[in-house]
Each structure stands twice: as structure tokens, then as C-alpha cells.
């Protein structure tokens, strides 16, 4: 069954969470976390959202964003796609579509 469409609004606040497939680790050290945050910052420059807070755990992350435009789907697609491509180039892994997550370049 397909996921319901995400509601998007101008100037909306979003609490985003994503976790590793089967709850596996996605961050192995501080360098991994720094690279992920760099991807988030570069995406921020491209899409113009406000980045209020974050928490990076070993196997998941939280982002608290505000979007002046109606573009949260594009923002998350960008973060997750860049992260996944960078990550899978170094560590081939299999992800389920429902659990595609923001990973990082090493």
C-alpha cells in the first residue's frame, strides 16, 4: 500500500526523521556525521530552508526544518539521494524504499 501524500505548506515547520535499514548504523564516527551535516548545509543553500535543529544518532537522525517555499519533498529527496550515492559507493548496501535514509560520503 502506498504511503499517503505528504502535506506541504509555505512557511511550514517539519520534524524529519530517517533511520537505517533494519535499524543498522548509518553513522560510524564523527567524520560521518560532519559529512552528513555538510550535505544538509549544501542542500540548504540550494533550497533556501531554515535549519533550526538536528540530532544525529548511530542509526537514525532528526532534522527540524522550516520551508519558506513548498519544497520539503525536494529537499529530502536531495539530501537522501546525495547521501545514499556517496555512501553506497564506499559501502554497498541494500535499502528498502520505505527506509531510504540520508547517508554520507566518506
C-alpha positions as CSV (number, residue, x, y, z in Angstrom):
1,X,0.0,0.0,0.0
2,X,1.4,3.4,-0.9
3,X,2.2,6.0,1.7
4,X,-0.3,8.9,1.9
5,X,0.8,12.1,0.2
6,X,2.8,14.4,2.4
7,X,1.0,17.7,3.1
8,X,3.2,20.7,2.2
9,X,2.8,24.4,3.0
10,X,4.7,27.6,2.7
11,X,6.5,28.6,5.9
12,X,5.8,25.2,7.4
13,X,7.9,23.5,10.2
14,X,8.9,19.9,9.6
15,X,10.3,17.3,12.1
16,X,12.1,14.9,9.8
17,X,13.4,11.5,10.9
18,X,15.1,8.8,9.0
19,X,16.7,5.6,10.1
20,X,19.0,2.8,8.8
21,X,17.6,-0.3,7.1
22,X,16.8,-2.8,9.8
23,X,18.0,-0.2,12.3
24,X,21.6,-0.7,11.2
25,X,24.1,2.1,11.9
26,X,24.4,4.9,9.5
27,X,27.0,7.0,11.3
28,X,30.2,5.2,12.4
29,X,32.2,8.2,13.7
30,X,32.2,12.0,13.9
31,X,33.6,12.3,10.4
32,X,30.5,10.6,9.0
33,X,28.3,13.0,11.0
34,X,30.3,16.0,9.7
35,X,29.9,14.9,6.1
36,X,26.2,14.4,6.5
37,X,25.8,17.9,8.0
38,X,27.8,19.2,5.1
39,X,25.3,17.7,2.7
40,X,22.4,19.2,4.7
41,X,24.1,22.6,4.6
42,X,24.7,22.5,0.8
43,X,21.1,21.5,0.3
44,X,20.1,24.4,2.5
45,X,22.0,26.8,0.2
46,X,20.2,25.3,-2.9
47,X,16.7,25.2,-1.5
48,X,16.7,28.1,1.0
49,X,15.1,26.4,4.0
50,X,15.8,27.3,7.6
51,X,17.7,24.7,9.6
52,X,16.7,25.0,13.2
53,X,17.9,21.9,15.0
54,X,19.2,18.3,14.4
55,X,20.1,15.2,16.3
56,X,22.4,12.5,14.8
57,X,22.2,9.1,16.5
58,X,24.1,6.0,15.5
59,X,21.3,4.5,13.4
60,X,18.9,7.5,12.7
61,X,18.7,11.2,12.6
62,X,16.2,14.0,13.3
63,X,16.1,17.4,11.4
64,X,13.8,20.3,12.3
65,X,13.4,22.5,9.3
66,X,11.3,25.4,8.2
67,X,10.4,25.8,4.5
68,X,9.6,29.2,3.1
69,X,8.6,27.5,-0.1
70,X,6.5,24.4,-0.7
71,X,9.5,22.1,-1.3
72,X,10.1,19.7,1.6
73,X,9.9,16.7,-0.7
74,X,12.6,18.0,-3.0
75,X,14.8,18.9,0.0
76,X,14.6,15.4,1.5
77,X,15.0,13.8,-1.9
78,X,18.2,15.8,-2.4
79,X,19.6,15.1,1.0
80,X,18.8,11.3,0.8
81,X,19.9,10.9,-2.8
82,X,23.3,12.6,-2.5
83,X,23.9,10.8,0.8
84,X,22.9,7.4,-0.5
85,X,25.0,7.8,-3.7
86,X,28.1,8.8,-1.7
87,X,27.6,6.1,0.9
88,X,26.9,3.2,-1.5
89,X,30.0,4.0,-3.5
90,X,32.1,3.2,-0.4
91,X,29.9,0.5,1.3
92,X,27.5,-1.3,-1.0
93,X,24.2,-1.9,0.9
94,X,20.6,-2.7,0.1
95,X,17.9,-0.4,1.2
96,X,14.2,-0.7,1.1
97,X,12.4,2.2,-0.5
98,X,10.4,2.8,2.7
99,X,13.6,3.2,4.7
100,X,15.8,5.1,2.3
101,X,17.9,7.3,4.5
102,X,20.3,10.2,4.5
103,X,23.7,8.7,4.5
104,X,27.0,10.3,3.8
105,X,30.1,10.4,1.6
106,X,33.2,9.1,3.4
